[in-house]
């Protein structure tokens, strides 16, 4: 897939994802829908931030990358 996330967007996604994962880390032993949802959302943010590709951005034709960057 073609990268569609700019550097600022990537950094914010990684920070927000780590924050969400750390938020539920103390409650990880408690299996609930809320904990699972927050953990999943945080993981998705970190993964998309690391790879620089967001499937939803692709679906809607959005890109936060500057033109001409690799």
N, CA, C and O atoms as a DFTB+ gen file, in Angstrom:
280 C
 N C O
     1  1       0.833      -1.182       0.000
     2  2       0.000       0.000       0.000
     3  2       0.875       1.242       0.000
     4  3       1.997       1.239       0.506
     5  1       0.346       2.274      -0.565
     6  2       1.044       3.547      -0.628
     7  2       0.898       4.295       0.702
     8  3      -0.193       4.367       1.267
     9  1       2.010       4.848       1.192
    10  2       1.964       5.586       2.455
    11  2       1.119       6.846       2.287
    12  3       1.231       7.558       1.289
    13  1       0.265       7.108       3.290
    14  2      -0.625       8.257       3.202
    15  2      -0.705       9.045       4.514
    16  3      -1.608       9.862       4.699
    17  1       0.241       8.795       5.418
    18  2       0.252       9.496       6.698
    19  2       1.533      10.306       6.804
    20  3       2.631       9.769       6.655
    21  1       1.391      11.598       7.061
    22  2       2.535      12.486       7.201
    23  2       3.247      12.300       8.531
    24  3       2.755      11.595       9.412
    25  1       4.406      12.933       8.674
    26  2       5.237      12.726       9.861
    27  2       4.571      13.214      11.147
    28  3       4.667      12.539      12.171
    29  1       3.908      14.350      11.124
    30  2       3.230      14.848      12.321
    31  2       2.080      13.923      12.704
    32  3       1.902      13.598      13.878
    33  1       1.315      13.507      11.726
    34  2       0.201      12.586      11.943
    35  2       0.719      11.270      12.523
    36  3       0.114      10.721      13.444
    37  1       1.824      10.765      11.996
    38  2       2.409       9.514      12.487
    39  2       2.809       9.646      13.954
    40  3       2.506       8.773      14.768
    41  1       3.488      10.739      14.286
    42  2       3.941      10.950      15.659
    43  2       2.759      11.032      16.620
    44  3       2.783      10.424      17.690
    45  1       1.731      11.779      16.242
    46  2       0.548      11.910      17.097
    47  2      -0.177      10.575      17.274
    48  3      -0.667      10.275      18.363
    49  1      -0.247       9.781      16.220
    50  2      -0.888       8.470      16.313
    51  2      -0.129       7.549      17.267
    52  3      -0.731       6.856      18.087
    53  1       1.195       7.551      17.150
    54  2       2.001       6.690      18.007
    55  2       1.866       7.107      19.465
    56  3       1.689       6.258      20.339
    57  1       1.948       8.398      19.734
    58  2       1.816       8.892      21.113
    59  2       0.431       8.579      21.672
    60  3       0.318       8.094      22.797
    61  1      -0.619       8.851      20.904
    62  2      -1.986       8.589      21.368
    63  2      -2.216       7.094      21.565
    64  3      -2.867       6.688      22.527
    65  1      -1.690       6.278      20.665
    66  2      -1.851       4.830      20.782
    67  2      -1.177       4.278      22.018
    68  3      -1.755       3.461      22.736
    69  1       0.055       4.725      22.272
    70  2       0.769       4.273      23.464
    71  2       0.033       4.733      24.723
    72  3      -0.071       3.983      25.693
    73  1      -0.474       5.962      24.706
    74  2      -1.217       6.482      25.861
    75  2      -2.462       5.629      26.133
    76  3      -2.760       5.325      27.288
    77  1      -3.182       5.245      25.089
    78  2      -4.375       4.413      25.276
    79  2      -4.022       3.036      25.825
    80  3      -4.700       2.521      26.714
    81  1      -2.962       2.448      25.292
    82  2      -2.547       1.129      25.779
    83  2      -2.125       1.213      27.243
    84  3      -2.479       0.349      28.045
    85  1      -1.369       2.252      27.590
    86  2      -0.943       2.414      28.979
    87  2      -2.113       2.725      29.904
    88  3      -2.075       2.395      31.090
    89  1      -3.150       3.357      29.369
    90  2      -4.336       3.679      30.154
    91  2      -5.033       2.419      30.659
    92  3      -5.497       2.372      31.798
    93  1      -5.102       1.412      29.814
    94  2      -5.793       0.179      30.209
    95  2      -4.840      -0.885      30.743
    96  3      -5.298      -1.944      31.173
    97  1      -3.539      -0.641      30.730
    98  2      -2.568      -1.638      31.200
    99  2      -2.837      -2.103      32.631
   100  3      -2.735      -3.301      32.894
   101  1      -3.176      -1.208      33.572
   102  2      -3.459      -1.693      34.932
   103  2      -4.696      -2.597      35.004
   104  3      -4.803      -3.430      35.904
   105  1      -5.625      -2.436      34.062
   106  2      -6.865      -3.223      34.069
   107  2      -6.848      -4.359      33.061
   108  3      -7.902      -4.897      32.724
   109  1      -5.662      -4.738      32.568
   110  2      -5.576      -5.736      31.510
   111  2      -6.076      -7.103      31.984
   112  3      -6.523      -7.909      31.168
   113  1      -6.009      -7.369      33.271
   114  2      -6.494      -8.645      33.801
   115  2      -8.024      -8.722      33.828
   116  3      -8.593      -9.807      33.944
   117  1      -8.683      -7.570      33.720
   118  2     -10.138      -7.523      33.693
   119  2     -10.588      -7.509      32.231
   120  3     -10.362      -6.540      31.506
   121  1     -11.223      -8.591      31.822
   122  2     -11.685      -8.685      30.443
   123  2     -13.060      -8.018      30.350
   124  3     -14.043      -8.513      30.901
   125  1     -13.108      -6.900      29.650
   126  2     -14.386      -6.219      29.443
   127  2     -14.374      -5.629      28.040
   128  3     -13.322      -5.510      27.411
   129  1     -15.554      -5.262      27.560
   130  2     -15.655      -4.673      26.231
   131  2     -14.907      -3.351      26.161
   132  3     -14.250      -3.058      25.162
   133  1     -15.003      -2.558      27.211
   134  2     -14.334      -1.260      27.216
   135  2     -12.827      -1.391      27.152
   136  3     -12.170      -0.700      26.373
   137  1     -12.275      -2.282      27.973
   138  2     -10.828      -2.503      27.977
   139  2     -10.363      -3.024      26.622
   140  3      -9.354      -2.567      26.083
   141  1     -11.099      -3.974      26.084
   142  2     -10.748      -4.552      24.787
   143  2     -10.805      -3.495      23.686
   144  3      -9.916      -3.438      22.836
   145  1     -11.829      -2.671      23.697
   146  2     -11.978      -1.634      22.680
   147  2     -10.856      -0.604      22.745
   148  3     -10.302      -0.228      21.712
   149  1     -10.521      -0.151      23.934
   150  2      -9.448       0.841      24.095
   151  2      -8.102       0.237      23.704
   152  3      -7.294       0.904      23.059
   153  1      -7.851      -1.009      24.082
   154  2      -6.610      -1.687      23.724
   155  2      -6.507      -1.863      22.214
   156  3      -5.442      -1.663      21.632
   157  1      -7.618      -2.239      21.580
   158  2      -7.647      -2.404      20.128
   159  2      -7.400      -1.070      19.420
   160  3      -6.606      -1.008      18.481
   161  1      -8.067      -0.014      19.859
   162  2      -7.902       1.306      19.241
   163  2      -6.462       1.797      19.392
   164  3      -5.886       2.324      18.440
   165  1      -5.890       1.631      20.560
   166  2      -4.508       2.040      20.790
   167  2      -3.541       1.272      19.912
   168  3      -2.601       1.845      19.361
   169  1      -3.772      -0.017      19.783
   170  2      -2.912      -0.853      18.945
   171  2      -2.994      -0.445      17.479
   172  3      -1.975      -0.380      16.792
   173  1      -4.191      -0.175      17.005
   174  2      -4.374       0.247      15.611
   175  2      -3.658       1.574      15.359
   176  3      -3.016       1.745      14.323
   177  1      -3.763       2.508      16.298
   178  2      -3.071       3.790      16.137
   179  2      -1.560       3.609      16.061
   180  3      -0.902       4.229      15.226
   181  1      -1.010       2.768      16.923
   182  2       0.439       2.530      16.910
   183  2       0.854       1.858      15.609
   184  3       1.846       2.260      15.002
   185  1       0.122       0.849      15.170
   186  2       0.469       0.123      13.943
   187  2       0.401       1.031      12.728
   188  3       1.321       1.034      11.910
   189  1      -0.677       1.804      12.592
   190  2      -0.786       2.692      11.429
   191  2       0.273       3.785      11.478
   192  3       0.780       4.209      10.439
   193  1       0.608       4.242      12.680
   194  2       1.654       5.243      12.822
   195  2       3.021       4.704      12.435
   196  3       3.801       5.398      11.783
   197  1       3.314       3.486      12.829
   198  2       4.609       2.891      12.503
   199  2       4.757       2.601      11.011
   200  3       5.821       2.830      10.437
   201  1       3.700       2.101      10.385
   202  2       3.767       1.756       8.966
   203  2       3.497       2.932       8.036
   204  3       3.880       2.896       6.867
   205  1       2.842       3.973       8.543
   206  2       2.569       5.147       7.713
   207  2       1.435       4.971       6.724
   208  3       1.322       5.722       5.755
   209  1       0.591       3.971       6.969
   210  2      -0.530       3.691       6.066
   211  2      -1.808       3.569       6.878
   212  3      -1.870       2.816       7.850
   213  1      -2.827       4.319       6.470
   214  2      -4.134       4.238       7.113
   215  2      -5.159       3.767       6.082
   216  3      -5.417       4.470       5.105
   217  1      -5.750       2.581       6.287
   218  2      -6.737       2.083       5.329
   219  2      -7.951       3.006       5.171
   220  3      -8.493       3.122       4.072
   221  1      -8.382       3.660       6.245
   222  2      -9.517       4.579       6.132
   223  2      -9.160       5.797       5.286
   224  3      -9.982       6.271       4.503
   225  1      -7.936       6.305       5.440
   226  2      -7.492       7.410       4.594
   227  2      -7.529       6.979       3.131
   228  3      -7.976       7.738       2.271
   229  1      -7.061       5.767       2.846
   230  2      -7.071       5.260       1.475
   231  2      -8.490       5.161       0.936
   232  3      -8.758       5.521      -0.210
   233  1      -9.385       4.673       1.767
   234  2     -10.779       4.501       1.364
   235  2     -11.419       5.828       0.962
   236  3     -12.184       5.888      -0.001
   237  1     -11.100       6.899       1.709
   238  2     -11.691       8.203       1.440
   239  2     -10.792       9.124       0.615
   240  3     -11.146      10.280       0.382
   241  1      -9.646       8.636       0.174
   242  2      -8.751       9.441      -0.658
   243  2      -8.047      10.550       0.085
   244  3      -7.735      11.586      -0.503
   245  1      -7.789      10.355       1.368
   246  2      -7.139      11.377       2.201
   247  2      -5.664      11.049       2.318
   248  3      -5.286       9.879       2.386
   249  1      -4.829      12.077       2.342
   250  2      -3.406      11.904       2.599
   251  2      -2.894      13.109       3.356
   252  3      -3.176      14.249       2.987
   253  1      -2.136      12.859       4.425
   254  2      -1.532      13.958       5.174
   255  2      -0.040      14.093       4.856
   256  3       0.663      14.904       5.459
   257  1       0.425      13.294       3.910
   258  2       1.825      13.379       3.478
   259  2       1.991      14.550       2.532
   260  3       1.100      14.878       1.749
   261  1       3.145      15.167       2.623
   262  2       3.463      16.246       1.683
   263  2       3.797      15.630       0.327
   264  3       4.338      14.527       0.253
   265  1       3.476      16.338      -0.719
   266  2       3.779      15.863      -2.071
   267  2       5.291      15.760      -2.247
   268  3       6.029      16.639      -1.804
   269  1       5.746      14.706      -2.881
   270  2       7.151      14.549      -3.191
   271  2       7.984      13.919      -2.096
   272  3       9.198      13.790      -2.257
   273  1       7.364      13.511      -0.958
   274  2       8.140      12.838       0.091
   275  2       8.055      11.340      -0.119
   276  3       7.096      10.836      -0.702
   277  1       9.059      10.638       0.358
   278  2       9.096       9.202       0.151
   279  2       8.367       8.489       1.201
   280  3       8.297       7.260       1.179
